């Protein structure tokens, strides 16, 4: 009888564990991710080799089931976020993922621009269309277009900017119809979509999409960045350093394993990111010797401050370096002594 009861308890415990894995709470959990070498995923045609490595750092972010939530509560370097602090109101999983990938694309573009300008190489932009970020529920585009679609024509007209597209649509009135040519999975398709009033603003009309310019930077020599499914803008600084290093004869790595993080603006400013403590942990586990952290130009509580505190707490020998701009990062690395 006692064995039978023990078996019942084990079965119930197993069922509860399985149930906890499939029941999701209105939270996200983030934890240390990885530090990934950039040379294999960034290739400048005929670029220079490097003795060390630049590494991007990531966090792992996912919806919290009961088990993940409980583990995060007990773990020092895991964070729990209410879902509304991660995703916009009414934003679907698909829209969230598309937004993250678009921010990554913007990070790549800025990195290429900053690196090529620093190397005194020409750049220019090619407008590709209108990028659909999200779809507004119950508007005409709902169920027709999807986040990630690229609109290339409206009524047979091509546009040179998002503003031109908006100006054209604003000339229409509710009930009018427009012919929309878009690309999805590298295939073009044309559909007719009516114009309607926006539910929250009856003075405005449209087809019901959130949109941004979709443009491609064109450079010589060409560069390819293959980030697969990594999203977000936080690898901007490290992208820029890797690209610039392949463009110039001087090897900025000096033989070191250099990790870091930070967004990059078109003017070279390095910006704040989330999860800096978790990225320090990931970089330390990967064997990084130097970690570049956003210093945010004198902000009261910059990323660098938490990065330095985390490094001290985990007892790493990794050097934490405050960085405000790309030029500042280059200056620091140029002064490094070659690793023996």
N, C-alpha and C positions, 0 to 999 in steps of 0.2 A: 504493500500500500504506500509506504514511504517513497519507494522508487517511482511509483506511478505519479505521486504528487510532484516529485522533483521533475519528472518529465513534463508534466503539465505546466509547471512554472517556467521551464526552459522554452517550451513552445510559445507560451504567452510573451515571454521576454523577447524571443526572436521575432514574433509578429509585431510587437511594439517597435522594435528596432527598424524593421522593414517599413512600417507605417511612418516612422519619424523621418525616414529618408525621402519619402514621396510627398510629405505634407510641408508646403512652403509657407513661411511666415512673411509679413510685410517688411522684410529687412534684407539688406545685402551684407555679406561678410567679405572683408578683404584680408589677405595674408601675404607674407613675402612670396614673391614669384621667383624670377630667375635673372641672372646677369648673362646676357648673350653677346658674344663677340660679333662685331659689326663688319669686319672685313669680308666674311663669307656672304653677307647679304647686301652689301653695297659694292658696286663695281663701276669705277670710272674707267672708260676705255683707255687702255695703255697707261693706267695709273701706277704710281709708285708703291712698292711694297713697304711693310713696316715691321720692325723688330719686336714690338710689343703688341698690345691690343687696346682698342677702345671698345667699351661694352655698354649697351643700353641696359637699364634695369627695369623690371616690371613688378607689378603686384598681381595677385590672382584675386579676381572679384567675381562673386556669384551670388545668386539668390540663396537665402538662408533657409534650409530645412531645420527641423527641430534639433537634429544631431549637430549640424554645423553651428547653429546658434549657441548650443550648450558648450561646444568646444571653444568657440570664440570667447565666451564669457570667462573661460578658465585659462586662456592663453594670453601671454603678455604682448605679443606683436601681431595680434589679430584685432580688427576693428569691426564694429557693427554700426551700420548706417540705416536710418529709416529710408524706405523706398523712395519717398518724395524728395530726399536730398540727393539722390542719384539720378533719377529719371524725372523728366518734365511731366507735368500734369497730363494725364490721358495718353502718355507716350507708350507705344507698344514695344514689345521686345525687339521686333524687327526695326522699328524706328530708332530705338536706342543703339542697336548695333550699327546701323547705317550712320548715325551721328558720330559714333566713336571712330569708325573707319574714315569718315570724311575729315575729322579732326586730324587723324594720322596723315591723310593725304595733304592737308594744309601744312602740317609740320614738315613733311618732306619738301614741299615746294619752297617754304621759307628757308629751309636748310640749304637747299641747292642755290637759291639766290644769294644768301649771305656768303657761302663758301666761294662761289664763282666770282662775286664782286671782290672779295678779299684777295683772290688770286688774280685780279685784274683781267678777268675773262668776260666776254660779252654774254648777255642773256636777253631773251625776249619771250613774250607770252603769246600763246595761241588759244583763243576762246573756242571752247568745244560745245557749249550749250548751257542749259539750265539744269542744275542738279536738284532733284527732288529729295528734300530732307525728311519730310513727313506729310501725311495726308490728314486733312481735317474731316472728322466724322460727319457723315450725312451731307457732305458737299458733293457736287457732281463728279469730282475726281475719285471719290471713295469707291473702291472696288474696280476701278479702271487703271489708274496709275499706282505705282508702288514706290516706297522709299528706295532710293538708289537709281531710279530711272533717270535718263538724261534726255531732256526735251531739246530737240534740235531745230524744229520749225513750228510756227503757228500760222495757220492759213497760208502755208507755203512760204512764209517769210522767215529769214534767218535774222538773228539778233547778235549784236556785239557785246551785250551786257545784260545783266539781270534788270537794270533800270529801264532799258528799252522794252523788255518783255512786259514789265509792270505798266509802263506808259501805254502800251498797245492794249492791254486788257482793260485798263481804266477807261478807255474810250468806248467800251462796250456797255450794254445795259442788261439787266436781268432778263433772261429768256433768249438772248442771242446765243448762237452756237459758234464754236471755233473748232477748226481742224488741227489736231495736235499730233505731230510726228515725234516719236520718242524712240530711244534705244534701250533695250533690256537684253542682257546676256549677248551683247554684240549683234543683235538683230533689230532692225528698224520696223516700226509698225505705226500706222496712222489711224486715229480714232476721232470721232466727233464728240465733243464734250460741251454741254450747255453752260452758260454763265449764270451764276446765282448770287444772291445777297449773302454776306457772311452772317451767321447766326448771332454773333456778339456785336456786330457793327453793320446795321442796315444801310449805312451810307456807302459802304464798300461792296464791290462785286469782284468775283473771281471764279476760278474753278476749284479752289480749296486745297492749295498745297503750300507747304513751307519750302522755300527755295533759296539757293545761293548760286553764285557764278561757278561754272565748271571750266577751269582753265588749266592749260598744261604749259609748264615752263620748258623752253627749248634752249639747249646749251650745246657747246662744242668744246671739248670732247663730251660725248653723251655719257650719262650716268644712269644706272639702274639700281633701284632700291626695292628689294623683295622682302616685305615684312609679313607676308601671309595674312593671318587673321589678327595680328596685334593691332589694337586700336588706341585712340587717344593721342594727345599732342606732346606728351612729356619726354619723348626721346629727341626732341628738336636739337638741343645743344650737342648731344653725342652724334647725331646724324651729321651735323655741320662739321664737327671736328674730323670725323672719318672721311667725309668727302674732301675737305680741304687738305687733309694729310695725303690723300691719294693724288691730289693735283700738284703738290709741291715736292721738291727734292728733299727738303729737310724733314726728317721723321720726328714728329712731335711726341711720339710715344716714348722715345729714348729707351725702349726695351721694357717698359713697365706695363703692368695690367691696370688700365685706367677705366674705372666705371664712373657713372654719373647720371644726372637727370636734369630736367629743366626744359620748359618750352623755349622756342626761339621765335622772335618777331623778325619782320623783314629788315628792321634797322639793327639787328644783332643783339637786342636786349634779351636777357635770359629771365624767364618768368617762373613763378611759383607752381608747384605741382602738389598732388595729394600723395599720401602714403610714403613720405620721405623716410620715416624710420624703418618701414618694411623693406624699402629698397636698399638701405644701408645693410640690413641683415642679409638680404639676398646677395649683395655684392661681396660681403665678407665671406659667405659660404662658397662663393665662386673663386675666391683667392685674389680679389682685387687689392692692389697696393695703394691706390689713390682713388678718392671719390670726390667728384666735382658737384657742389650743391648750390642751388640758387641763393644769393644773398639779398636779393630784392632791393638793392640800392638804399640801404639804411632803414628798411622797414623795422618796426618794433619787434616783431616775432618772426624772423625769416626762416625759410626751410633750413638754412645752414645751422641755425641754433639747435634745432631738434636733431639734425643729422649728427652734429658733434656730440650731443648728449647721448644719443643712441650708441654711437661708436664707443664712448666711454663705458656705458652700461654693459655692453657685450664683450668688452675687453679686447677689441680688435687693435692691431697695429696699423690698420689702414688709415692713411692720412686724409682728413676731411678738409677740402679747400673751398672757401667762399668765392662764388663767381657772380658777377653782375652782368657782364656782357661777353659776347664771343671773343672780341678783341682781348679782353682781360684774360680769358682762358688761354688764348694763344700765347700771350706774353708770359703767363705763368709756366706753360709747358716749354717755351723756348729757353727759359732760364734753368730748367731741370738739368742736372748732371746725368750723363749717360749711365745706365745701370751696368754695373760690373758683372 
